[in-house]
């Protein structure tokens, strides 16, 4: 779902997302977008946590010291 929402927020149309992810149908993309907007706060929290985890993993794996 995060990939679909990210693509959509970057300006991709449903048809373009379906081309990017051939296993999806337009209805699948529309359902995912509807779910994301119906559960906006929950999705935003999850995406922020994912972003934070990625940053921590990159910093931890790069040998950076704080």
PyMOL commands that set and color helices and strands:
alter all, ss='L'
color gray80, all
select helices_A, chain A and resi 2-9+14-20+26-38+40-61
alter helices_A, ss='H'
color red, helices_A
deselect
rebuild
show_as cartoon
